[in-house]
């Protein structure tokens, strides 16, 4: 028979939840699990991804075999660290890694990306072959 630690809140609050308060390192962590939007306009597939606090030069966008990947990473530089009088230090690292397939064939050579207000916006023009075509309907003559 196993010995189990007594939890007076057991039926209402799980041990996993209570362990959060025992761990000092758990408090300052921030996790973002959402932040990717994919939609279409008449001419483009648009992807928006949240990358708060990361400058454009630290964002990497790649497109290969119909898969779009957005990676962004930023950490405090040595110069930023040296300018501060340290009271408490915890290494600040922000990292985002999004991967998605695009819903339509796009022209990979004309994909553009820009970062504004913590959001990277990628516009991928829909390939001519994947655009809707209007087909003329004729009446059959007898």
N, C-alpha and C positions, 0 to 999 in steps of 0.2 A: 504494500500500500504506500502511495506517495504522500509526502507532506506538502500541503498547499498553504501558501501565505493567506492569512485571514484578511478579507476586504469587507468592511462593514457596509459598503455601498454596492456590493456585488450585483444585486439584481438590477440596479439602476445605472451604475457607472462601471465601465470595464476597467480591468487592470491596465490595459494598454493606454487608456486615456489618463489614468492617474500617474503612470510612469513618465508622462510628458512633463509633469510638474517637478519630478525628482531630478531630471536631467538639466543642468545649468546651461549646457550648450544648445539645448533645443529652443530656447527663447528667441534668439536673434535671427533664426533662419526664416527665409521667405521663399515660398515655392509658388511658381506660376504654372498651372497645368492647362490653362486655356489661352487662347490668343491667336488662333489661326482662322482666317476667313477666306473662302474661295468662292468667287462668283463670276458671272459672265455679263459683259455688256454686248452691244451689237457687234463690236469689232475685236474685243479683247477678252482674255481670261485674266482676272485680277485676283491677286493673292495679297492679303494683308496679314502681317504677323507682328505681335507685340514684342519689342526689344527695349524695354524702358531702361534709360540711363546708359545706353551704349551708342557711341558715336558711329557715323556712317563708315569710317575707315576700319572699324572693327567688325563689320558685318560682311559675311561672305555668302554669295548666292551662286548656286550651281544648278545646271539643268542637263540631265543626261537620260536618254531613253524614256522620255515622258515623265521623269521624276524630278521634281523641284526640291532642292534642299537649301535651307536657310540656317546658317550657323552664325552665332554672335557671341563674343566673349570679351569681357573687360575686367581688368583688375587694377587696383591702385598702383600707380607707377612709383618708382624709387624717389623721383623728385617730389611727388605729392606727399610721400611719407616724411621726407626730410624737412618740409616746410611747417610741419605741425609739432606742437608740444604734446606729446602723447600722455593721455590720462588713462585710457583703456584702449587696447588694440585687439581687434579681431580682423583677420584677413578678409577683405571684401572682394568677392569674385562673383560676377554675374555671367551666366552661361545659358544660352538658348540654342536648341537644335530642333528644327521643324523639318519634316519630310512629308511630301504629299504628291500624289499623282494628279496630273491635270486632266480635266474631263474631256478635252478635245485636243486634236492635233494643233500644234502652234508652230509659228516660225521662230525657231530657236535662235536665229541670228539677230532678231529684232527685239529680244526681251530687254526691258529696262527696269531698273530698281532705284528707289530713293528712300531715304529715311527722313521722317519729319515727326516731331513730337513723340518720339518713342515707338513709332510704328514704321516698319519697312513695307513699302507698297511696290509690288512687282506687277508689271503689265506685260502680258505675252499676247501678241497679235495672233488671232485665230488664222490658221493656214487657209489659203484660198481653197484647197481641196476639201476642207472640212466645213466650209461655210454653206449655208442653205442655198439651194439653187431653185429658181422659179422655173417651172416647167409649163410650157404652153399646151393647153388642152384644145384639141381640134375635134370638130364634129365629123363623124364618119359619114361619108357620102354613099348612097346606095347604088 
